Structure formats: C-alpha cells, structure tokens
C-alpha cells in the first residue's frame, strides 16, 4: 500500500510541478490548467504523502536492502518541492505574467514530468 501511495504522490506531485509547462500544450493545455488549479490547494497533502512514503522506503532500503531506488529519491524531492514555501516561508517562483516558463519554474516543470514518468514506472515495477 505504501508503494502505491509513493507512486501516486509522484504522479500527482509531478503533475502539479509540471502544470506551468503542460498548460502550454495545444488543445488540452487549458483543460490541464483547470485540473491543476483544482488540485493545487491540496498540493501540501501530496507533498507530505510523498515525503513520508519516500522517507519510509529510503529507511527500509538503507537498512534491509537491496539498495536505494530512484522512486524514493524522486518522491522525497517532489515532497520538498511541493512543501518549499511551507518549509522556508518563501514562495517558489512561478511562470511570469505572460505565461513564459523560464529559469527555476522551467527546471521544476521538467522535474515534474520526470516525477510523473517515475510514478508510472513505479506502478508497473514489482517490488
């Protein structure tokens, strides 16, 4: 059950991080932006789930092996990225008023796409 929570947190958290980039897709971008806006208030919950599940598996794999997997490292990074404003008190920079995604928002969006891929991979990878 914890592995499913980690995979879902990677997928949903990655989607929230990549929303600034995904909304630029033709035809479906506005729909994805609406979905991301509806989920965004619950991003902190997804961040906590990602941190707890990723931390759990990190501890388990460090103590009993076989080795640390990329699933938990990405989950912890997603959790930190989603909770950055609550951890530090500083807001994460978003896309500018024109909607251009550059700099740190672009880096977070690309990481979000990677997190979604890792989450989907985790669903289909046996433990």
C-alpha positions as CSV (number, residue, x, y, z in Angstrom):
1,X,0.0,0.0,0.0
2,X,2.9,2.4,0.8
3,X,4.4,1.8,-2.6
4,X,1.1,2.7,-4.3
5,X,1.0,5.9,-2.2
6,X,4.5,6.8,-3.3
7,X,3.8,6.2,-6.9
8,X,0.6,8.2,-6.8
9,X,2.3,11.0,-5.0
10,X,5.0,11.1,-7.6
11,X,2.4,11.2,-10.4
12,X,0.1,13.9,-8.8
13,X,3.0,15.9,-7.4
14,X,4.8,15.8,-10.7
15,X,1.7,16.9,-12.5
16,X,1.4,19.9,-10.1
17,X,5.0,20.8,-10.6
18,X,4.7,20.4,-14.4
19,X,1.4,22.3,-14.7
20,X,3.1,25.5,-15.8
21,X,4.6,23.7,-18.8
22,X,1.7,21.4,-19.5
23,X,-0.7,24.3,-19.9
24,X,1.2,25.4,-23.0
25,X,0.2,22.2,-24.9
26,X,-2.2,22.9,-27.8
27,X,-5.8,21.9,-27.4
28,X,-5.5,20.3,-24.0
29,X,-3.5,22.9,-22.1
30,X,-6.4,24.9,-20.8
31,X,-8.1,21.7,-19.5
32,X,-4.9,20.6,-17.8
33,X,-4.5,24.1,-16.2
34,X,-8.1,23.8,-14.8
35,X,-7.4,20.4,-13.3
36,X,-4.1,21.6,-11.8
37,X,-5.9,24.7,-10.4
38,X,-8.5,22.4,-8.8
39,X,-5.8,20.1,-7.3
40,X,-3.4,22.8,-6.3
41,X,-4.9,23.6,-2.9
42,X,-4.2,20.0,-1.8
43,X,-0.6,20.1,-3.0
44,X,0.7,20.3,0.5
45,X,-1.1,16.9,1.3
46,X,0.5,15.4,-1.7
47,X,3.9,16.8,-0.6
48,X,3.5,15.3,2.9
49,X,2.5,11.9,1.4
50,X,5.5,12.0,-0.9
51,X,7.9,12.8,1.9
52,X,6.5,10.2,4.3
53,X,6.3,7.4,1.7
54,X,9.7,8.3,0.2
55,X,11.3,8.5,3.6
56,X,9.8,5.2,4.7
57,X,11.2,3.4,1.7
58,X,14.5,5.2,2.0
59,X,14.9,3.9,5.5
60,X,13.7,0.4,4.6
61,X,16.1,0.1,1.7
62,X,19.0,1.6,3.6
63,X,18.6,-0.8,6.5
64,X,17.4,-4.1,4.8
65,X,18.5,-3.6,1.2
66,X,18.8,-4.3,-1.6
67,X,19.7,-0.7,-2.4
68,X,18.2,2.7,-2.6
69,X,15.9,3.1,-5.6
70,X,15.2,6.2,-7.6
71,X,11.5,6.1,-6.7
72,X,12.0,7.2,-3.1
73,X,14.6,9.8,-4.0
74,X,12.2,11.4,-6.5
75,X,9.4,11.1,-4.0
76,X,11.4,13.0,-1.4
77,X,12.4,15.6,-3.9
78,X,8.7,16.1,-5.0
79,X,7.7,16.4,-1.4
80,X,10.3,19.1,-0.7
81,X,9.4,21.0,-3.9
82,X,5.7,21.0,-3.1
83,X,6.3,22.0,0.5
84,X,9.1,24.5,-0.2
85,X,7.0,27.6,0.7
86,X,5.9,26.0,4.0
87,X,9.4,24.8,4.9
88,X,11.2,28.0,4.2
89,X,8.5,30.6,4.2
90,X,9.5,31.8,0.7
91,X,7.3,31.3,-2.3
92,X,8.6,29.2,-5.2
93,X,8.9,31.4,-8.3
94,X,6.2,30.6,-10.9
95,X,5.7,31.5,-14.5
96,X,5.7,35.2,-15.2
97,X,2.6,37.3,-16.1
98,X,2.9,36.5,-19.8
99,X,3.0,32.8,-19.1
100,X,6.6,32.2,-20.0
101,X,8.2,29.4,-18.2
102,X,12.0,30.1,-17.7
103,X,14.6,29.6,-15.1
104,X,13.6,27.8,-11.9
105,X,10.0,27.3,-12.9
106,X,11.1,25.5,-16.1
107,X,13.5,23.3,-14.1
108,X,10.7,22.4,-11.7
109,X,8.3,21.7,-14.6
110,X,10.9,19.4,-16.2
111,X,11.4,17.6,-12.9
112,X,7.7,17.3,-12.6
113,X,7.5,15.5,-15.9
114,X,10.3,13.2,-14.8
115,X,8.4,12.5,-11.5
116,X,5.3,11.6,-13.4
117,X,7.3,9.1,-15.5
118,X,8.9,7.7,-12.4
119,X,5.5,7.3,-10.8
120,X,4.0,5.5,-13.8
121,X,7.1,3.3,-13.9
122,X,6.7,2.5,-10.2
123,X,3.2,1.3,-10.7
124,X,4.3,-1.3,-13.2
125,X,7.5,-2.3,-11.4
126,X,7.2,-5.1,-8.9
127,X,8.8,-4.6,-5.5
